Amino acid sequence: MNQDNIVSQFIKQFNQSFVPGAQSLGDEVHMQIRSAMASAFQKMDLVTREEFDIQQTVLQRSREKLDALEQQISQLEESIRELTARENNQ
């Protein structure tokens, strides 16, 4: 959903919920509200749901790879301990 859709949806919900007589507001007021909200959204540095889902998938894959690497390291450390113990026993 792009910023214009978000702003339009918010204004529609605002008009329906908070200001029952807002339908009678002039176009100029609507444009000022839209402009102020668009400016506020730009300052928030928001991401789209699609971008969020993509990053979440990338993070999940990274977590899986990290877990696999941690397991490999643990196995290697165990192998080193076993080899060291064998060498010390000889």
Sequence and secondary structure as in RCSB ss.txt:
>XXXX:A:sequence
MNQDNIVSQFIKQFNQSFVPGAQSLGDEVHMQIRSAMASAFQKMDLVTREEFDIQQTVLQRSREKLDALEQQISQ
LEESIRELTARENNQ
>XXXX:A:secstr
  HHHHHHHHHHHHHHHT TTGGGS HHHHHHHHHHHHHHHHHHT   HHHHHHHHHHHHHHHHHHHHHHHHHHH
HHHHHHHHHHHHHH 
